[in-house]
Amino acid sequence: MSEFFIMVALIVIRTMDVVLLIYVLMSWFTSPYHPFRQGLGRILEPFLAPIRNMMPQSGMMDFSPIVLFIILFIIESLLISLM
């Protein structure tokens, strides 16, 4: 039963990785007002905003997606080790 919950959590984490990657790529190539990009932003902003608040200002570069990728990777590794 616990393996089922771990597998569901892993699927959620991997889905979030893909959504985050799409969001980052769209930030390079589309307008901030693009409806799809805004929708992804509404999904990811609750995770990215606290990271931005804890990190020092780095000019125009936003490193919070990289930190979120690292956090998701660590969580995924911990969950895999529990299996």
C-alpha positions in Angstrom: 0.0 0.0 0.0 2.8 2.4 0.8 4.5 1.6 -2.5 1.3 2.8 -4.2 1.5 6.2 -2.5 5.2 6.5 -3.3 4.5 5.7 -7.0 1.7 8.3 -7.1 4.1 10.9 -5.5 6.8 10.0 -8.0 4.3 10.5 -10.9 3.3 13.9 -9.4 7.0 15.0 -9.1 7.9 13.9 -12.6 4.8 15.7 -14.0 5.8 18.8 -12.1 9.3 18.5 -13.6 7.8 18.6 -17.1 5.5 21.4 -16.3 8.4 23.4 -14.8 10.5 22.8 -17.9 7.8 23.9 -20.2 7.2 27.0 -18.1 10.9 27.9 -18.2 11.1 27.4 -21.9 8.0 29.4 -22.5 9.5 32.3 -20.4 12.3 32.5 -23.0 10.1 32.5 -26.1 6.6 33.8 -25.3 5.0 36.9 -23.8 4.4 37.0 -20.1 0.7 37.5 -21.0 0.4 34.3 -23.0 -2.7 32.5 -21.6 -0.9 29.1 -21.4 2.1 30.6 -19.7 -0.1 32.4 -17.2 -1.9 29.1 -16.4 1.4 27.3 -15.8 2.5 30.3 -13.6 -0.7 29.9 -11.5 0.3 26.2 -10.9 4.0 26.8 -10.2 4.0 30.2 -8.4 3.0 28.7 -5.0 6.2 26.7 -5.2 8.5 29.3 -6.8 7.5 32.3 -4.7 8.9 31.0 -1.3 12.1 30.1 -3.0 12.4 33.5 -4.6 11.8 35.1 -1.2 14.6 33.1 0.4 17.2 33.7 -2.3 19.2 36.9 -2.7 18.5 39.2 -5.6 20.5 38.2 -8.7 19.6 40.9 -11.1 17.4 39.8 -14.1 18.1 36.1 -13.7 15.6 34.0 -11.7 17.2 30.9 -10.3 14.2 29.7 -8.4 13.2 27.1 -11.1 16.7 25.6 -10.8 16.3 25.4 -7.0 12.9 23.8 -7.4 14.3 21.2 -9.8 17.0 20.3 -7.2 14.4 20.1 -4.4 12.2 17.8 -6.6 15.2 15.7 -7.5 16.1 15.3 -3.8 12.5 14.3 -2.9 12.3 11.9 -5.8 15.6 10.3 -4.7 14.4 9.9 -1.1 11.1 8.4 -2.2 12.9 5.9 -4.5 15.2 4.9 -1.6 12.1 4.2 0.5 10.9 1.7 -2.1 
